[in-house]
Amino acid sequence: MAFLKVVPLEKALEVVLSFDISPGVEEVELENALGRIVAEDIFSPLDVPPFDRATVDGYAVRAEDTFMASEASPVELRIVGEIHAGETPKIELHKGETAYISTGAMLPNGADAVIQFEDVERFDDRIRIYKPAYPGLGVMKKGADIEKGRLLVKKGTRLTFKETALLSAVGISRIKVFRRIRVGIISTGNEVILPGSELKPGQIYDINGRALADAVRELGGEGIFIGIAKDDRDSLKDLIRKAIMLSDIIVLSGGASGGMRDLTASVIEELGEIKIHGIAIQPGKPTIIGLVEGKPIFGLPGYPTSCLTNFTLLVAPLILKAYGREGRIKKVRARLKHKVFSVKGRRQFLPVKLQGDVAIPILKGSGAVTSFVDADGFIEIPENVESLEEGEEVEVTLFSF
């Protein structure tokens, strides 16, 4: 088996996107749909509002009855009733008539305008109008907000509170969503322990397990933390087998390099097939991409910044493709705070912090936890570029989905 046969990132991504992940579809209650990925286009089953309604408290009128109104010659109309929100009007306006109406209430037959109460003078059962109304004044017409049949939410949309509110407005209570893609996550290393455990000399707390699981959730999937594999073949093999049973995709962090204690490549080769071991990028050159029992498996770097950068470059596009959300990785334009250098011939991804439209390079190294925590995303420095200048415009790929 040939390891670390380095390929371009584009080739690695081509291999990744050739994997077939079919999440399936399920129907859920709208109250449980926040964050889920919509599995079909959703259209409005009705008009909103479903009737002509008042937008102010005032008096429903026939606009033509007011056309001659002026300060010098006001028009008087007779009040024939009241209409409140939530009720069906039992009256119909005829020439010379009006009715009090509250905001949101349904217009009675015959009315085509509402004059707010501040603009009229009322006495006994009549009102006096000093300026003309026009058809549609103080009225929201049926379907003016949302027309029946309008596309509300496109397939592949990840639902936020805005979409769930919109669906509630048209009375939709159940929708079809993609089943959550399950990503089994394994951290590796004798020195790595779970948060909450007692930290002994030489040990570090695991950050990648939590970060990867939550990144998967942001993408609409389900991150399943399988455990921490020790630098032992049986330990790693057992956790990978467990991940295969529970997951659609397996992601390991650490153990991808060529060191004596890094067993990931050989274990994956034993259980399945390695498609790629080595990508021409920094950080993340020793990244592994393979298949085990038909399921994609990724061996990502152990340093947090490197791990999440490579997750964003390789794993996230596969999840998004499965949901029909290709190209949804968020990117923004910014200008560099100061000059940065790179090694010519090496394609580098550098973490940056954003302050407005300024990108501040983070140069602590990918092994520093704060390099990842402080970073909003990363920029790419092509292999034929030795430096980027202060103020140069760059594209920032965000660590958010």
N, C-alpha and C positions, 0 to 999 in steps of 0.2 A: 504494500500500500504506500502511495506517494503522498506524504504530508507536506504542507507548506509549499505547494505549487501555486504561487501567487497569481490571482486573476484580477482584472479590473473590477471596480465596483459595479459597473454596468452589467458585466457578465454575471456577477453574483446575484444581482437583482433580477436578471432574466431567469436564472435558475429558480429563485425564490417564487417568483410570480407564476412559474409553471406548475407549482404545487396546487392541487385541487382541494380546497377546503369548502365544504358545503354545510353551512350552519343549520339549515332547516328553518321552518316557520312555526310559530305558535301564536295563539290569540290570548291577549291579556286584558285585564280591566285597565281603563285609562288611569285610575288612581295608582296603579303599579307600573306605569309605562315610562316614567321619567328616566332618561338616560338610555332607553332602549332604541334600537335601530328599526325604523319603519320598513316593512317588507313589501309594501305596495303603495302606489299613489293613492292619496285619500282626497275625495271630492266632497264638497258641501252637499248634504241631502236637502237643504232648504235655504230660503232667503233669510238674511239677517239685516235689518229686523224683518220679521215675518209679516209685518203690517206697517202702514204709515203711522208714525208716532210723533208726539210732541217732544221737542227738545228743550222747551222752557215751560215754566208755570205761567198760564195766561188764559186767553180766550180763543177757542176755535171759531173761525169765521169762514164765510165765503168771501174770498178776496175781492170779487167784483162788487160786493156790497160796500167796500171801503174806498173805492177808487176816487170818489169825489170828496173825501175827507180832507180838511185843512184846519189850521188854527182859527181862521175866521169863520169857517163853516163846518163844524164837526158833524160826524155822522153818529146817529144813535142806533143801537141794536138791542133787541130784547133777549134777556137771558132765559133759556128754556131748560137748563139742567146743569149737572156737574158730571165730569168723567174722571175717574181716578185710575192710576196704574194698576194693571192686573185684571181689569174688568172689561167686558164687551159692551160698547155703547148701545143703549136701547133707544137712543133718539136719533133723529135725522134733521139736519139744519135746512131750513127753507129761507127764502128771501127775508132779510131783516132780522134773522135770528142768530144767536151765539150761545156758546156753552163754556162754562169754566172747565179747564183741563189741566191736569198735573203733568209734570215732566215724565216722559216714558209711556204715557197713556195712549191708547189707540184713538186715532181720529174718527169722529163720527161720520157717517155718510153725509155728503153735501159739503163738508169742510175741506179746504185746501190750504189753509194757513193758520198760524197761531200767533196772536199778538201778546207779548209778555205783559203781565198785569201792571208793571210800572208805567207802561205807555198808554194806559187808558184811565178814564175816570168813571168810577162805579157809583151808582145811586139807585137804591131799591132794586128793581129787577131789570135794570138797564145799564149799559155802558156807553160812554161817549168816547169816540175815536177822533184824534186830531191829525193823523197822517195816514195815507193809504198803505195797505198791505199788498204784497204780491204773492202769487201762487208759489207755495214752497217755503214761505217765511216761517221760521220756527218749527219746521217739519223735517224729519228724516224719512225719506220714502222707503217703501218696501224694497229690500234687496240692495239699498244704497251702500251698505257696509260690506256685505258678502252676498254675491248672487248664487242662487242654486246652481250646482254643477261646477262651480269654480274649484280649481286645484288648490287645496289647502296645504298639504304636506307631500313632498316628493319622496318616492322610494329611496331609501338609503339615508334619510335624515335622522340624525341623533336627536331625540326629543329633549327639549328644554322646557322650562315652565311656560315659555311663550307659545310653543306649539300645543302643549296640553291645555292651555287656556283657550286657544283658538278652537280646538276640537270640542271642548266643553260648550263653547258658544253656539255650536250647531247641533248639540245634543248627542254627540258620539260618546259612547261609554265603553266600547270594546274595540280594539284594533289588532291587526296582525303585525307582528314584529319578528325579526330574525331571532332564533335561539342564540343565547350568548355563546360565543366561541370560547371554549375552555382552554386556557393556557397553563400547563403545569410548569412550575418554576422551581428550579433546584439551585441552591448555592453550594459552592464547594470550598474545601480547605480545612485542614486540621485546626487552623488558628481562628476560624469563624464560629461564633456562637450566637444564639438567639438573644435579642433584647430581653431584659428581665432576668437573665442568668448572671451569676457572679463572674465578673471579669477577672481572670487570672493573668499573671505575667505572660506576655507573648500572644495574648488573644485580642481579637477585635470583634465588635458587634457587627452583625450582618445588616447591611443597608440595601443591597441589591434585591433581596427577596421582597422587601416591602415596596421599593421603588418600582420594580417590574410589575408586581401584582396590581398596584394602583394605576400604572400607566396602561395596563390592559383594560382595567375598568373604565378609564377615561375614553378608551376607544370603543366601548360598548360591549366588551367581552367580560369573561370571568377569570380572574387571576387566582390560581390555586397553588398555594405554597406547599410543595411536597416535602421539603426538608433540606437539611444541610448534609451533603455527602462528605465524608472524610476522604483523605488521600489514600483510598483503599479501593481496589477493584470491586470487591463484593459490595461494599457500601454504595458505591456509585451505580453499579449495575442494578441493585435492588431498587434504588430510588427511581431510576429511569424506567424500570419495568412497572413500578407503581404509577408513574406519570403516564405511561402508555395506556393504562387501564382507565385513567380518570380524565384524560385530556385529548384535545384535537391537535395541539401544538405543544412541543416541549422546549423550554428555554433554560439553559444552564449558564451560570456566570462563574468565571474562573476556570482554571484547568485546561485552557485551550492552547497554551504555548508548548514549546518542545522540551520543557524541563523534565527531569527524571520522575518528578512526583506528579506530573500532570498526565492523568490517565484518560481524560475525556475522549480524545481521538481514538485510542485503541479500543475502548469500551464500545463506543458508537459503531466502530468498524465491526466489532464482534457481534453486536446485536442487529445491525442493519447495514446501511451503506452511506459512505461519506461522498457527497457531491463536490464539495469545495472545502479546502483547508488552506486558507491564506488569501487575503484580499489586499490589494495594493493601496492601503490607506493607513493613516496614522491619526488617532490610535485605533487599534483593532486588527492589525495585520494577521494574527493567528486565528481569527474567527473561523468557526466550523459550521458548515451547513450540510445536513444530511437527511436521511429518511430511516425511520425505524418502524417496522410493521406498517408502512405506508403513511406514517405520520411525520410531518416536518420536525426536525430537531435542530436547535441552534446552540452552538457553544460560543458564548460571548466573553469578552475580557472581564477580569475580576474588578478592576478599578471602576468605581461608580460612574465617573464621567464617560469613560470609554464604553462601559456597558450600556448606558442609556443612549449614547450617541449611536452605537451600532444597532440597538433596538429600534431607534427612530429611523435609521437608514434601511433596515432589512426586515424586521419582524412586523413593525407597524404597517408597512405597505401591503403585506400579505393579509393581515386582518382586515384592512380597509377594502382590499380587493374582494374578499369573501362577502363583504357587506354591500358591494356595489358602490363604494365610496372612494374610488381611486382619485388620487390627487388632492386628498383632503388634509395632508400635512400642512400645518400653518407656517407661512413664511412672511417676513416683513423686510422692507428696505431700511437701511440705516447707514450712518457714516462712522468710520472708525475714529475712536478717541485719540489713538496714537499709532505710530508705525509698528508693524510686527514683521518678524523675520520667519522664514521657513527654510527647509532643506530642499534645494532644487532636486527634482526627480522623485519627490515623495508627496503624494496627495494628502494634505493635512486638514483635519477638522478641528477648529479651535473654539473652545467655549467662550461665550461673551455674555456680559450683563447689559441690559438695555436701560438707558435713561432717556426717555423721550425717543428721539430719532437718532440717538448716539449709541454706538456699540462699543463697550469697554472690554477689551480682551482680558481674559483671566489666565494668568501665566504661572499659577502655582503648580501645575502638573496634574494629570488625571488621577493620581493617587490620593490627592487631598479631597476630603469629604466636602469642604467648603467650595472647591472648584465646581462641583456639581450643584450644591445648594444655592450658590450665588448666581449660577448661570441661568439665563432665560432661554438660551439656545446655543447654536454654534454656527460658525461660518466656514466656508470651504476655501482653502488655498490650493489652487491647481498645482500639479507636479512641475510645471514649467515656470512657476513664479517663485522668486526668492524672497519677496517682501511685498507687503501692502502698505500704502502710504497713509499718513494721518489725513483724515477728512475724506478718504476714498469711500465711494458708495459700495456697500456689500449687501448680500442677501443673508438674512438670519433665519435659519430653520429653528422653529420654537420647540421647547420641551413641553408642549401642551397640545392636547388633541380636542 
